[in-house]
Amino acid sequence: MQKLRTIAFIIGLIGFSCSTLAQTKSTAKLGLLKYKGGGDWYANPTALPNLAKFCNQQLNMSLSTQINEVEPGSTELFNYPFLHMTGHGNVVFTEQEAQNLRTYLMAGGFLHISDNYGMDPYIRKAMKKVFPELDFVELPASHPVYHQKFDFSGGLPKIHEHDNKPAQGFALLYEGRVVCFYDYECDLSDGWEDQAVHKDTEEVRQKALKMGANLVMYAFTQQ
């Protein structure tokens, strides 16, 4: 079994590296994780297209502005240097999905989780299945993820209010690299949506988009 997992990791690494190299020469894609469990993985439908547009404008990238759905157990996972997931409820990964997601992240992939409110106990349990040996740690405001193209000296910005708690940015660190960034009590991806959806001010939307661009930039440069 261990030998098979090693082979799977090597195949995933080669596939991911080749995919990433190809995407630097053409239009790269941001992936939306379509998970099981009953949680609304499809929430915030305008978020990723708006983030892609912002990155194209501000980071001089060439990202597809279409929503690209991908399941955690699919080999298509390796076509996306950046994965995003959100929702309000339950998240369930099968053993195969957890192993595939683990291989993807170890091979250089990046997962951004945005809690839309109510996701916290489920996502922590689900990610423990992916990385049993790792725990979410809160990143300090000095971490590079907050200081890419845009500087956030105070750390993760607050986008939407829920329980009068501060916004927190948690991460799973694998060999020193952030492989998963989890925004909690923030609702970062809500701020990426069309203005008409949540009626956010332009100042709030800009904070959200700039922080999102930092995550994309980190994902594409820290593999």
N, C-alpha and C positions, 0 to 999 in steps of 0.2 A: 504493500500500500504506500509506504514512504517513497519507494522508488517511482511509483506512478505519479505521486504528487510532485516529486522533483522534476520529472519529465514534463508534467503539465506546467510547472512554473517556468521552465526554460522555453517551452513553446509559447507561453503567454508573453514572456519577456521579449522574444524575437518578434512575435506578432505585433506587440504594442510598439516596439521601437520602430519597426518598419512602417506601421500606420502613422505614427507621429511624424516621422521623416517625410512621408508622402504628404501629410497635411500641411507641412510648412511650405510646400510648393503650390498648394491649391487652397481651396476653401476648407477650413477646419470646422469641426462640429462640436457643439455642446450637447451633452446627453441628458435626458430627463429619465430618472430611474422609475420604472413601472413595477412597483413591488406588490406583494400580496399581503393579506391580513385585514383588509377592509378599510384601511386608511385612504384618504383622498389624495393619492399621488398626483392626480391631475389638477390640483388646485393651482391658482395663479397662472393661467394659460398665456398671459401676455408678458410674463416676467422674463423668461429666457430670451425671447426675440428682442425685447428692449435692451437687455444687458448686452447681447451680441452687437446690436447697433451702436451702443455706447462705446464698447471696446473697439469696434472698427473705427469710430471717429476719434477716440481719445488715445488709443494705444497703437493705431495704425495697423490693426489686425485685419484678417479676412475671414471672419466667422460667418457661417451660415445663419440666417435669421429665421430658419424654420425650426419647429419643435421636432426633435429627434428622440422618440421614445425607445427605451431599451430595457430589457428585463435583466435582473441580476445574474441569472444563470446562463445568459446567452454569450456566445463567443463574439458577438457584435460589440460587447462591452469594450473590447480593446481598440475600437475605432474612435473612442472618445477620450481625449486627454483630460477632460473635465466633465464630471458627472454631478448632477444636481438632484436632490430629492427634498420633498416637502410634504406637508399634510397636517392633519389634526388628530390622528388616532393611531390605531394598531399597525405594526409593521412585523411581518413574518418572513424569514428567509429559510428555505430548506437547506439541508446539509450541502447539497450540490451548489446552490446559489451562494451560500456563505463561503464555500471554498473558492468558487470562481471569482467572487468579489475580492477575497483575500489575495488571490494570485494577481488580479488586476492592480490592486493597490501596492503590493510589494514590487510589482514590475514597473512602477512609475506613475500609475494612475492617481487621480485625485477625486475625492468625494466631498461635496459641500452639502450639508444637511441644514435646512432652515425650518425650525419648529414654528408652525403656524399657530400653535397653542394646543396643548394636550398631547403632544407627540413624545415628550421627554421619557416617561417610564418605558415606553415601547421601543424607542430607538436605542436606548442604552442596552436593553436586553438583546436586541437584534445584533448590534455591533459587537457585543461580547461573544456572540457566536462566530463572528468573523475573525476577531482577534481576542481569544480567551486570555492571552497573556498581557494585554494592554488595557489601560484605563484612560478615560477622558481626563485631560488635565487642562486647567484654565491657562490660556496663553497670556503672558504679561504684555502690557501696552508697548513694550520695547521690541516685541517680536517682529521680524521682517515682514510678516503677512500684513501688518498695519502700516508699513512704510515702503510700499512698492512705488507705483506712479503717484499715488496720493498718500499724504501723511495724516495719520490719525493718532495724534500724540496721546489721546486719552483712551485708546483702544477701540473696541467695537462700538459704533454709534447706535443710539437708541432710535428705532424707527416707529414702532407701535407700542402702546402701553397695554399691559394685561393685568398684572398683579402688583403694580408699584414696586417691581424689582429691577435692579440694574441689568443692562444688557451684558451678557457674558459670552465670550468666545472660547469654546472648548476644542481640544484637538486630540487625535490619536497620533502619536509620534512613533514612526518606524525607522530605526537607524538614524534618528535625528531629524528626519523629514516629516513634515505634516502631511499625512496621507488622507486624513479626514478632518474637515473643519466643521464644527457644529455651532450655529448661532442660536442662543437660547435667550428668551425674553427680549427679543430684538425684532423678529419678523422681517429680516433683511429682504427676502424675496417679495414681500408685499410692496416694499418701496420701489421695486423694479417694474411693477405693473403700470398699465396706462393710468394717467392721472385721474380719469373719470371713475375708476374702480373704487378707490379708497379716499379720493378727494384730498390726497396729501399735498402739502405745499411743494413748490419747486425746490425749496431748500432741503426739505426732507428727502425728496426723490433723488436729488443730486448726491446727498450723503450716501444713500443706499446704493446707487449706481457706482459711485466711486469706490466704495468698499467692495462691491462685487467685482469691479475691474481689478482691484488688488488681488482678489482671490484667483481670478483667471490668470493674471500675470504670474503669480506665484506658481500656479499649477503648470503653466507652460514653460517655466524656466528652472524649476527645481527638481526635474525628473532625474 
